């Protein structure tokens, strides 16, 4: 009978830990842009990563709106077996200059629709790859509002914009951070380097970005694990103290 309170405390601790994990899990399941960084003024291939968050339904359509306050002249989708991509264009108030030509309309929305027999099932995700450019030079972030449709009719609206100093919204819109282009090297051979060195530097930058993203996810995961371990440790400590007090009273 003396061990009954300890068992109850341990059960409560496990339940609390499970709740913490359950609350933390959705943070890893947003629709995101991969990688999350690109260079201003350049062209970049990115992927809209769409996870399936519904245990009882499958994703069959994803719609992504492109920011028309910073339109891009070139938007191309990569073919995905089982999916049909449709691009919608809108007229621009101010033409874009691209390779000496005026561009009067730009892609404002991309819709991927699953063909028969294709879906993103529970526990799965799909990358929808797009080539974008030229990326703007007058902003440090592009926001892409997205709608995710399930085969049971549910629609998840990933349209909330994160604000500095505030908690992340429940359904954040995917975003792409833009970094300034590096200063051009001087005329000296040491400053300019060769093409292979430049390619290696770009590869290192991409690796660093991927590592940063991975480290962030790892840090959050370890944080959750730390909370769980702390809750269980505290509960077991209380249980041990009660046992010790009970033994002292009995003797």
N, C-alpha and C positions, 0 to 999 in steps of 0.2 A: 504493500500500500504506500510505503514511503516514496517509491519511484514514480507514482502516478502523476504528481505535479510536474516532475521533470519531463515526463513524456508529453504532457499537455503543452508545456512551454516549447518543447522542441517542435511539436506539430504546428503551433502558432508561428514559430520562427520560419519554418519551411513555407508555410502559406504566405507569410509576408514577403519572403524572398521571391516566391513565384510571382507575386503581384508586382514587385519591382521589375522583374524581367519582362513581364507582360507589358508594363507601361513603357519600358525602354525600347522594346522590339520595333514598334512602328517607325521610330526615327530612322531605321535603316531601310525602310521600304518605300521611300518617296520616288516619284518620277524625277529623274535627274538628267543633267547633261554630262556626258563623259567624253574626254576629260573636262574638268570644270574651268579650265583656263585656256586662253588663246591670245594671240598677239594683235594689237590694234593695227588696222590698215592692211592686214594680210588675209590669206585664204586658209581656212581650216576645215578639216573633216572631223565632225563630232557625231556622237550617238545619243539619242534620247533613250535612256534605259527605263523600261516600263516593267515593274514587278507586278505580279498578280497577288493582291492582298485578300481576296475573297476565297474562303475555303470551300464554298459551295457553287461557285460560278467561274466562268472563264472570260478573259478579255478578248474581245473580237474587233474593237476599233479604238484607235487613238488619234486625236486631233490636236495639232500643235499650231498655235497662232504666232506668227513672227512679228516682232516689234516694228510698226510702221513709222514710228518716230525716228527710227534708225534703219531705213530699208537697205537691202543688199541686192546688188545687180545680178549676182549669180547664186542660185539655189538649186542644187541637184540632189536627188535621192539615189541611194544604192538599192538595186533590186534585192528583194527578200522573197525566197520561195514561199508561196502560199499567201502572200499579202499583195494588195493592189494599192499603189500610192497615187494620190490625186493632188495636184498643186493648183491653188486658186491665186489669181493675181488681182491687185487693186491699183487704181490710178494714183499717181503721185501728184501732190500739190506742187512740188518742186522737182524737176527732172534730176536724175543722177548722172554724173559724168563717169563713163567707163570706156577706157581705151579711145578717148577722143569723141565718143558718141554720147548723145543724150538718151537716157533710159527713162521713159515716161510711166512705166508700171513695174511693179515688183511683186514677188511672191509674198502673200500675206497669210497663207494658211496651207498646211500640209495635212492630209488625212490618209491614214493607213487603215485599210479594211481587210479583215481576214476572209480568205476564200473558204468555200465549203470544206470542212474537215480540218481547218487550221484554227488554232486558238493559243492563247497563253493560259495554261492550266494552273490550278492551285499549286503553289510552291515553285513556280517557274517565272522567268523573266525573258524579255526580248529586247535587243538593241536595234533601234531604227536609225540607220546611219545617213548623214546628210553632209554635203559639202557646201560651205557658206563663204561668201566674200563679195566684194572686199569688206572686211569688218570695219566698223566706224572708228574714227580716231578721236571723237569728241565725247566719249563716254567710257566709263570703266566697267560697265555691266550691261548685259542684254538679258531681258526677262522674256521667257516664252510661256504663255499660258496654255495649259493642256487639259483636254477632257478625255477621260478613260471610260469606255463603255463595255459593260459586261453582257453576257448572253442572257441574263435574267432581266435585263432592262435597266439595271442600276447604272448611274453615271456619276463618276467621281470627278469633281472639278478642282484641278490643281491650278488655282488662279490667285492665291493669296501671296502678296509680296512681302518679303521679310524686311523689317526696318531696324536700323542700327539701334542698339541698346535695348531691344525688346526680344522676348522669347520667340523662338521659331514658330510660325503659325502651323495649325494642324494640317493644312493642305497647301504647302508652299509651291509656288510656280517654279519650274526649272529655270536656272539662271546660268549664264556664262560670264565669268570674270575676264575682263580684257586688260592686258598689261601693255605698257608702253614699249614700243620697239627699241632695241638697244641702239645706242649712238653708233653712227657709222665710223668704222676704223679709219685712221689716217693713211697717208700714202706710204709710210714706212713698211717694209716687209714684216717686221716684228709685230706691228700693230695689225696689219692686214691678215697675215697668216695665209694658209692655203685652203682650198675648197674642202679638203678632207677634214681639216681641223674645224672648219665651220660646221660641217655636217656632224662631227662628233660632239660639238658644243650643243647643237640642237638636240641630239639624242640624249645628252646628259640632262638638258633642261626637261625633256619629256619624262625621263626616268625620275627626276627629282619631283616633278608634279605628281606622278603616279605614287611615289613613295609617300609624299605628303598626304595625299588622299587616304592611302592605306594606313598611315600612322594615325590619322584622325579617327578612322573607324576603329582601329585597334584600341586607341585611348578610351573611346567611349565604351567599348566592350569591357575593357579592364575596369573602368569605373563602375559599371553595373555589377561585375563580379565582386569587386571590393565591397560594395554595399551589401550584397548577398552574404558574403563571408562574415562581414561585421555583424549583421543581424543574427546569424546563426551562432557566432562566437559569443555574443552578449547573452543570448538565451541560454546557451549551455553553461556559461559562467554563473548565471543566476541559479540554474538548476543545481550546479555543484555546490554553491554556497548553502543552499537550502538543505542539501543532503548532509553537509558537514554540521550545520546547526542542529539538525535532527539527531545525528549521531552523538553530538555533545550532550544534548538534553537527555538522551536515553542512558548515557553512562553516568 
